[in-house]
């Protein structure tokens, strides 16, 4: 992307919204009574006992 497109507030807002959605999708809250498996590129890394 060139620098001129970032001057448009609509484009900047859409990019910011996409970044927020991406950041929010990387976190998950696991209830205390459940377990979670941490994956990296589809491979199990560890389990978490909340």
mmCIF file of the N, C-alpha and C atoms, coordinates in Angstrom:
data_MODEL
# 
_entry.id   MODEL 
# 
loop_
_atom_site.group_PDB 
_atom_site.id 
_atom_site.type_symbol 
_atom_site.label_atom_id 
_atom_site.label_alt_id 
_atom_site.label_comp_id 
_atom_site.label_asym_id 
_atom_site.label_entity_id 
_atom_site.label_seq_id 
_atom_site.pdbx_PDB_ins_code 
_atom_site.Cartn_x 
_atom_site.Cartn_y 
_atom_site.Cartn_z 
_atom_site.occupancy 
_atom_site.B_iso_or_equiv 
_atom_site.pdbx_formal_charge 
_atom_site.auth_seq_id 
_atom_site.auth_comp_id 
_atom_site.auth_asym_id 
_atom_site.auth_atom_id 
_atom_site.pdbx_PDB_model_num 
ATOM 1   N N  . UNK A 1 1  ? 0.845   -1.175  0.000  1.00 0.00 ? 1  UNK A N  1 
ATOM 2   C CA . UNK A 1 1  ? 0.000   0.000   0.000  1.00 0.00 ? 1  UNK A CA 1 
ATOM 3   C C  . UNK A 1 1  ? 0.890   1.238   0.000  1.00 0.00 ? 1  UNK A C  1 
ATOM 4   N N  . UNK A 1 2  ? 0.447   2.236   -0.694 1.00 0.00 ? 2  UNK A N  1 
ATOM 5   C CA . UNK A 1 2  ? 1.243   3.450   -0.672 1.00 0.00 ? 2  UNK A CA 1 
ATOM 6   C C  . UNK A 1 2  ? 0.797   4.344   0.478  1.00 0.00 ? 2  UNK A C  1 
ATOM 7   N N  . UNK A 1 3  ? 1.606   5.333   0.802  1.00 0.00 ? 3  UNK A N  1 
ATOM 8   C CA . UNK A 1 3  ? 1.350   6.187   1.959  1.00 0.00 ? 3  UNK A CA 1 
ATOM 9   C C  . UNK A 1 3  ? 0.137   7.077   1.762  1.00 0.00 ? 3  UNK A C  1 
ATOM 10  N N  . UNK A 1 4  ? -0.248  7.349   0.519  1.00 0.00 ? 4  UNK A N  1 
ATOM 11  C CA . UNK A 1 4  ? -1.376  8.234   0.254  1.00 0.00 ? 4  UNK A CA 1 
ATOM 12  C C  . UNK A 1 4  ? -2.681  7.611   0.732  1.00 0.00 ? 4  UNK A C  1 
ATOM 13  N N  . UNK A 1 5  ? -2.851  6.297   0.610  1.00 0.00 ? 5  UNK A N  1 
ATOM 14  C CA . UNK A 1 5  ? -4.104  5.666   1.000  1.00 0.00 ? 5  UNK A CA 1 
ATOM 15  C C  . UNK A 1 5  ? -4.333  5.734   2.505  1.00 0.00 ? 5  UNK A C  1 
ATOM 16  N N  . UNK A 1 6  ? -3.286  5.891   3.307  1.00 0.00 ? 6  UNK A N  1 
ATOM 17  C CA . UNK A 1 6  ? -3.449  5.992   4.751  1.00 0.00 ? 6  UNK A CA 1 
ATOM 18  C C  . UNK A 1 6  ? -3.976  7.359   5.171  1.00 0.00 ? 6  UNK A C  1 
ATOM 19  N N  . UNK A 1 7  ? -3.984  8.316   4.273  1.00 0.00 ? 7  UNK A N  1 
ATOM 20  C CA . UNK A 1 7  ? -4.511  9.639   4.602  1.00 0.00 ? 7  UNK A CA 1 
ATOM 21  C C  . UNK A 1 7  ? -6.030  9.641   4.589  1.00 0.00 ? 7  UNK A C  1 
ATOM 22  N N  . UNK A 1 8  ? -6.625  8.667   3.964  1.00 0.00 ? 8  UNK A N  1 
ATOM 23  C CA . UNK A 1 8  ? -8.074  8.552   3.932  1.00 0.00 ? 8  UNK A CA 1 
ATOM 24  C C  . UNK A 1 8  ? -8.526  7.949   5.260  1.00 0.00 ? 8  UNK A C  1 
ATOM 25  N N  . UNK A 1 9  ? -9.353  8.653   6.028  1.00 0.00 ? 9  UNK A N  1 
ATOM 26  C CA . UNK A 1 9  ? -9.746  8.135   7.345  1.00 0.00 ? 9  UNK A CA 1 
ATOM 27  C C  . UNK A 1 9  ? -10.577 6.857   7.273  1.00 0.00 ? 9  UNK A C  1 
ATOM 28  N N  . UNK A 1 10 ? -11.296 6.651   6.197  1.00 0.00 ? 10 UNK A N  1 
ATOM 29  C CA . UNK A 1 10 ? -12.089 5.426   6.058  1.00 0.00 ? 10 UNK A CA 1 
ATOM 30  C C  . UNK A 1 10 ? -11.167 4.226   5.898  1.00 0.00 ? 10 UNK A C  1 
ATOM 31  N N  . UNK A 1 11 ? -10.150 4.342   5.068  1.00 0.00 ? 11 UNK A N  1 
ATOM 32  C CA . UNK A 1 11 ? -9.198  3.250   4.867  1.00 0.00 ? 11 UNK A CA 1 
ATOM 33  C C  . UNK A 1 11 ? -8.445  2.974   6.168  1.00 0.00 ? 11 UNK A C  1 
ATOM 34  N N  . UNK A 1 12 ? -8.035  4.025   6.850  1.00 0.00 ? 12 UNK A N  1 
ATOM 35  C CA . UNK A 1 12 ? -7.325  3.854   8.119  1.00 0.00 ? 12 UNK A CA 1 
ATOM 36  C C  . UNK A 1 12 ? -8.227  3.189   9.153  1.00 0.00 ? 12 UNK A C  1 
ATOM 37  N N  . UNK A 1 13 ? -9.502  3.539   9.171  1.00 0.00 ? 13 UNK A N  1 
ATOM 38  C CA . UNK A 1 13 ? -10.446 2.926   10.101 1.00 0.00 ? 13 UNK A CA 1 
ATOM 39  C C  . UNK A 1 13 ? -10.664 1.457   9.815  1.00 0.00 ? 13 UNK A C  1 
ATOM 40  N N  . UNK A 1 14 ? -10.763 1.105   8.541  1.00 0.00 ? 14 UNK A N  1 
ATOM 41  C CA . UNK A 1 14 ? -10.946 -0.298  8.160  1.00 0.00 ? 14 UNK A CA 1 
ATOM 42  C C  . UNK A 1 14 ? -9.718  -1.115  8.544  1.00 0.00 ? 14 UNK A C  1 
ATOM 43  N N  . UNK A 1 15 ? -8.542  -0.579  8.310  1.00 0.00 ? 15 UNK A N  1 
ATOM 44  C CA . UNK A 1 15 ? -7.309  -1.280  8.676  1.00 0.00 ? 15 UNK A CA 1 
ATOM 45  C C  . UNK A 1 15 ? -7.227  -1.447  10.190 1.00 0.00 ? 15 UNK A C  1 
ATOM 46  N N  . UNK A 1 16 ? -7.579  -0.408  10.938 1.00 0.00 ? 16 UNK A N  1 
ATOM 47  C CA . UNK A 1 16 ? -7.560  -0.503  12.399 1.00 0.00 ? 16 UNK A CA 1 
ATOM 48  C C  . UNK A 1 16 ? -8.559  -1.542  12.889 1.00 0.00 ? 16 UNK A C  1 
ATOM 49  N N  . UNK A 1 17 ? -9.742  -1.588  12.286 1.00 0.00 ? 17 UNK A N  1 
ATOM 50  C CA . UNK A 1 17 ? -10.752 -2.571  12.671 1.00 0.00 ? 17 UNK A CA 1 
ATOM 51  C C  . UNK A 1 17 ? -10.271 -3.989  12.395 1.00 0.00 ? 17 UNK A C  1 
ATOM 52  N N  . UNK A 1 18 ? -9.639  -4.203  11.259 1.00 0.00 ? 18 UNK A N  1 
ATOM 53  C CA . UNK A 1 18 ? -9.104  -5.525  10.935 1.00 0.00 ? 18 UNK A CA 1 
ATOM 54  C C  . UNK A 1 18 ? -8.014  -5.942  11.920 1.00 0.00 ? 18 UNK A C  1 
ATOM 55  N N  . UNK A 1 19 ? -7.179  -5.009  12.323 1.00 0.00 ? 19 UNK A N  1 
ATOM 56  C CA . UNK A 1 19 ? -6.132  -5.320  13.303 1.00 0.00 ? 19 UNK A CA 1 
ATOM 57  C C  . UNK A 1 19 ? -6.729  -5.667  14.665 1.00 0.00 ? 19 UNK A C  1 
ATOM 58  N N  . UNK A 1 20 ? -7.793  -4.977  15.058 1.00 0.00 ? 20 UNK A N  1 
ATOM 59  C CA . UNK A 1 20 ? -8.453  -5.283  16.334 1.00 0.00 ? 20 UNK A CA 1 
ATOM 60  C C  . UNK A 1 20 ? -9.088  -6.664  16.283 1.00 0.00 ? 20 UNK A C  1 
ATOM 61  N N  . UNK A 1 21 ? -9.742  -6.993  15.177 1.00 0.00 ? 21 UNK A N  1 
ATOM 62  C CA . UNK A 1 21 ? -10.358 -8.317  15.029 1.00 0.00 ? 21 UNK A CA 1 
ATOM 63  C C  . UNK A 1 21 ? -9.289  -9.404  15.058 1.00 0.00 ? 21 UNK A C  1 
ATOM 64  N N  . UNK A 1 22 ? -8.188  -9.184  14.380 1.00 0.00 ? 22 UNK A N  1 
ATOM 65  C CA . UNK A 1 22 ? -7.094  -10.157 14.376 1.00 0.00 ? 22 UNK A CA 1 
ATOM 66  C C  . UNK A 1 22 ? -6.522  -10.346 15.781 1.00 0.00 ? 22 UNK A C  1 
ATOM 67  N N  . UNK A 1 23 ? -6.314  -9.264  16.504 1.00 0.00 ? 23 UNK A N  1 
ATOM 68  C CA . UNK A 1 23 ? -5.776  -9.362  17.864 1.00 0.00 ? 23 UNK A CA 1 
ATOM 69  C C  . UNK A 1 23 ? -6.759  -10.063 18.793 1.00 0.00 ? 23 UNK A C  1 
ATOM 70  N N  . UNK A 1 24 ? -8.037  -9.786  18.648 1.00 0.00 ? 24 UNK A N  1 
ATOM 71  C CA . UNK A 1 24 ? -9.040  -10.400 19.525 1.00 0.00 ? 24 UNK A CA 1 
ATOM 72  C C  . UNK A 1 24 ? -9.186  -11.893 19.255 1.00 0.00 ? 24 UNK A C  1 
ATOM 73  N N  . UNK A 1 25 ? -8.930  -12.314 18.036 1.00 0.00 ? 25 UNK A N  1 
ATOM 74  C CA . UNK A 1 25 ? -9.104  -13.730 17.712 1.00 0.00 ? 25 UNK A CA 1 
ATOM 75  C C  . UNK A 1 25 ? -7.919  -14.588 18.159 1.00 0.00 ? 25 UNK A C  1 
ATOM 76  N N  . UNK A 1 26 ? -6.860  -13.968 18.651 1.00 0.00 ? 26 UNK A N  1 
ATOM 77  C CA . UNK A 1 26 ? -5.701  -14.743 19.086 1.00 0.00 ? 26 UNK A CA 1 
ATOM 78  C C  . UNK A 1 26 ? -5.770  -15.122 20.558 1.00 0.00 ? 26 UNK A C  1 
ATOM 79  N N  . UNK A 1 27 ? -6.753  -14.605 21.288 1.00 0.00 ? 27 UNK A N  1 
ATOM 80  C CA . UNK A 1 27 ? -6.890  -14.878 22.712 1.00 0.00 ? 27 UNK A CA 1 
ATOM 81  C C  . UNK A 1 27 ? -8.188  -15.621 22.977 1.00 0.00 ? 27 UNK A C  1 
ATOM 82  N N  . UNK A 1 28 ? -8.156  -16.488 23.975 1.00 0.00 ? 28 UNK A N  1 
ATOM 83  C CA . UNK A 1 28 ? -9.362  -17.202 24.390 1.00 0.00 ? 28 UNK A CA 1 
ATOM 84  C C  . UNK A 1 28 ? -9.335  -17.348 25.901 1.00 0.00 ? 28 UNK A C  1 
ATOM 85  N N  . UNK A 1 29 ? -10.497 -17.228 26.516 1.00 0.00 ? 29 UNK A N  1 
ATOM 86  C CA . UNK A 1 29 ? -10.617 -17.407 27.960 1.00 0.00 ? 29 UNK A CA 1 
ATOM 87  C C  . UNK A 1 29 ? -11.125 -18.815 28.217 1.00 0.00 ? 29 UNK A C  1 
ATOM 88  N N  . UNK A 1 30 ? -10.362 -19.565 29.005 1.00 0.00 ? 30 UNK A N  1 
ATOM 89  C CA . UNK A 1 30 ? -10.714 -20.951 29.315 1.00 0.00 ? 30 UNK A CA 1 
ATOM 90  C C  . UNK A 1 30 ? -11.297 -20.990 30.725 1.00 0.00 ? 30 UNK A C  1 
ATOM 91  N N  . UNK A 1 31 ? -12.503 -21.540 30.893 1.00 0.00 ? 31 UNK A N  1 
ATOM 92  C CA . UNK A 1 31 ? -13.078 -21.657 32.237 1.00 0.00 ? 31 UNK A CA 1 
ATOM 93  C C  . UNK A 1 31 ? -12.204 -22.537 33.136 1.00 0.00 ? 31 UNK A C  1 
ATOM 94  N N  . UNK A 1 32 ? -12.332 -22.337 34.436 1.00 0.00 ? 32 UNK A N  1 
ATOM 95  C CA . UNK A 1 32 ? -11.502 -23.065 35.398 1.00 0.00 ? 32 UNK A CA 1 
ATOM 96  C C  . UNK A 1 32 ? -11.740 -24.567 35.364 1.00 0.00 ? 32 UNK A C  1 
ATOM 97  N N  . UNK A 1 33 ? -12.896 -24.994 34.924 1.00 0.00 ? 33 UNK A N  1 
ATOM 98  C CA . UNK A 1 33 ? -13.230 -26.424 34.918 1.00 0.00 ? 33 UNK A CA 1 
ATOM 99  C C  . UNK A 1 33 ? -12.841 -27.113 33.616 1.00 0.00 ? 33 UNK A C  1 
ATOM 100 N N  . UNK A 1 34 ? -12.197 -26.410 32.710 1.00 0.00 ? 34 UNK A N  1 
ATOM 101 C CA . UNK A 1 34 ? -11.846 -26.964 31.397 1.00 0.00 ? 34 UNK A CA 1 
ATOM 102 C C  . UNK A 1 34 ? -10.336 -26.987 31.203 1.00 0.00 ? 34 UNK A C  1 
ATOM 103 N N  . UNK A 1 35 ? -9.917  -27.701 30.165 1.00 0.00 ? 35 UNK A N  1 
ATOM 104 C CA . UNK A 1 35 ? -8.519  -27.718 29.744 1.00 0.00 ? 35 UNK A CA 1 
ATOM 105 C C  . UNK A 1 35 ? -8.446  -27.157 28.333 1.00 0.00 ? 35 UNK A C  1 
ATOM 106 N N  . UNK A 1 36 ? -7.280  -26.637 27.991 1.00 0.00 ? 36 UNK A N  1 
ATOM 107 C CA . UNK A 1 36 ? -7.066  -26.112 26.648 1.00 0.00 ? 36 UNK A CA 1 
ATOM 108 C C  . UNK A 1 36 ? -5.757  -26.656 26.100 1.00 0.00 ? 36 UNK A C  1 
ATOM 109 N N  . UNK A 1 37 ? -5.722  -26.880 24.804 1.00 0.00 ? 37 UNK A N  1 
ATOM 110 C CA . UNK A 1 37 ? -4.510  -27.318 24.122 1.00 0.00 ? 37 UNK A CA 1 
ATOM 111 C C  . UNK A 1 37 ? -3.984  -26.133 23.324 1.00 0.00 ? 37 UNK A C  1 
ATOM 112 N N  . UNK A 1 38 ? -2.738  -25.777 23.555 1.00 0.00 ? 38 UNK A N  1 
ATOM 113 C CA . UNK A 1 38 ? -2.102  -24.680 22.838 1.00 0.00 ? 38 UNK A CA 1 
ATOM 114 C C  . UNK A 1 38 ? -1.502  -25.249 21.557 1.00 0.00 ? 38 UNK A C  1 
ATOM 115 N N  . UNK A 1 39 ? -1.895  -24.674 20.421 1.00 0.00 ? 39 UNK A N  1 
ATOM 116 C CA . UNK A 1 39 ? -1.405  -25.131 19.118 1.00 0.00 ? 39 UNK A CA 1 
ATOM 117 C C  . UNK A 1 39 ? -0.515  -24.072 18.496 1.00 0.00 ? 39 UNK A C  1 
ATOM 118 N N  . UNK A 1 40 ? 0.493   -24.525 17.783 1.00 0.00 ? 40 UNK A N  1 
ATOM 119 C CA . UNK A 1 40 ? 1.316   -23.637 16.970 1.00 0.00 ? 40 UNK A CA 1 
ATOM 120 C C  . UNK A 1 40 ? 1.423   -24.270 15.596 1.00 0.00 ? 40 UNK A C  1 
ATOM 121 N N  . UNK A 1 41 ? 0.862   -23.616 14.614 1.00 0.00 ? 41 UNK A N  1 
ATOM 122 C CA . UNK A 1 41 ? 0.825   -24.122 13.240 1.00 0.00 ? 41 UNK A CA 1 
ATOM 123 C C  . UNK A 1 41 ? 0.210   -25.514 13.177 1.00 0.00 ? 41 UNK A C  1 
ATOM 124 N N  . UNK A 1 42 ? -0.833  -25.735 13.990 1.00 0.00 ? 42 UNK A N  1 
ATOM 125 C CA . UNK A 1 42 ? -1.551  -27.001 13.976 1.00 0.00 ? 42 UNK A CA 1 
ATOM 126 C C  . UNK A 1 42 ? -0.931  -28.104 14.802 1.00 0.00 ? 42 UNK A C  1 
ATOM 127 N N  . UNK A 1 43 ? 0.224   -27.867 15.386 1.00 0.00 ? 43 UNK A N  1 
ATOM 128 C CA . UNK A 1 43 ? 0.896   -28.870 16.208 1.00 0.00 ? 43 UNK A CA 1 
ATOM 129 C C  . UNK A 1 43 ? 0.674   -28.545 17.686 1.00 0.00 ? 43 UNK A C  1 
ATOM 130 N N  . UNK A 1 44 ? 0.317   -29.546 18.505 1.00 0.00 ? 44 UNK A N  1 
ATOM 131 C CA . UNK A 1 44 ? 0.121   -29.273 19.931 1.00 0.00 ? 44 UNK A CA 1 
ATOM 132 C C  . UNK A 1 44 ? 1.438   -28.905 20.615 1.00 0.00 ? 44 UNK A C  1 
ATOM 133 N N  . UNK A 1 45 ? 1.408   -27.832 21.391 1.00 0.00 ? 45 UNK A N  1 
ATOM 134 C CA . UNK A 1 45 ? 2.596   -27.358 22.098 1.00 0.00 ? 45 UNK A CA 1 
ATOM 135 C C  . UNK A 1 45 ? 2.515   -27.737 23.574 1.00 0.00 ? 45 UNK A C  1 
ATOM 136 N N  . UNK A 1 46 ? 1.368   -27.445 24.206 1.00 0.00 ? 46 UNK A N  1 
ATOM 137 C CA . UNK A 1 46 ? 1.184   -27.775 25.617 1.00 0.00 ? 46 UNK A CA 1 
ATOM 138 C C  . UNK A 1 46 ? -0.296  -27.717 25.953 1.00 0.00 ? 46 UNK A C  1 
ATOM 139 N N  . UNK A 1 47 ? -0.637  -28.212 27.135 1.00 0.00 ? 47 UNK A N  1 
ATOM 140 C CA . UNK A 1 47 ? -2.001  -28.094 27.635 1.00 0.00 ? 47 UNK A CA 1 
ATOM 141 C C  . UNK A 1 47 ? -2.007  -27.156 28.830 1.00 0.00 ? 47 UNK A C  1 
ATOM 142 N N  . UNK A 1 48 ? -3.136  -26.506 29.020 1.00 0.00 ? 48 UNK A N  1 
ATOM 143 C CA . UNK A 1 48 ? -3.293  -25.566 30.118 1.00 0.00 ? 48 UNK A CA 1 
ATOM 144 C C  . UNK A 1 48 ? -4.446  -26.036 30.978 1.00 0.00 ? 48 UNK A C  1 
ATOM 145 N N  . UNK A 1 49 ? -4.182  -26.224 32.254 1.00 0.00 ? 49 UNK A N  1 
ATOM 146 C CA . UNK A 1 49 ? -5.229  -26.526 33.226 1.00 0.00 ? 49 UNK A CA 1 
ATOM 147 C C  . UNK A 1 49 ? -5.564  -25.225 33.933 1.00 0.00 ? 49 UNK A C  1 
ATOM 148 N N  . UNK A 1 50 ? -6.656  -24.619 33.542 1.00 0.00 ? 50 UNK A N  1 
ATOM 149 C CA . UNK A 1 50 ? -7.009  -23.301 34.080 1.00 0.00 ? 50 UNK A CA 1 
ATOM 150 C C  . UNK A 1 50 ? -7.414  -23.357 35.524 1.00 0.00 ? 50 UNK A C  1 
# 
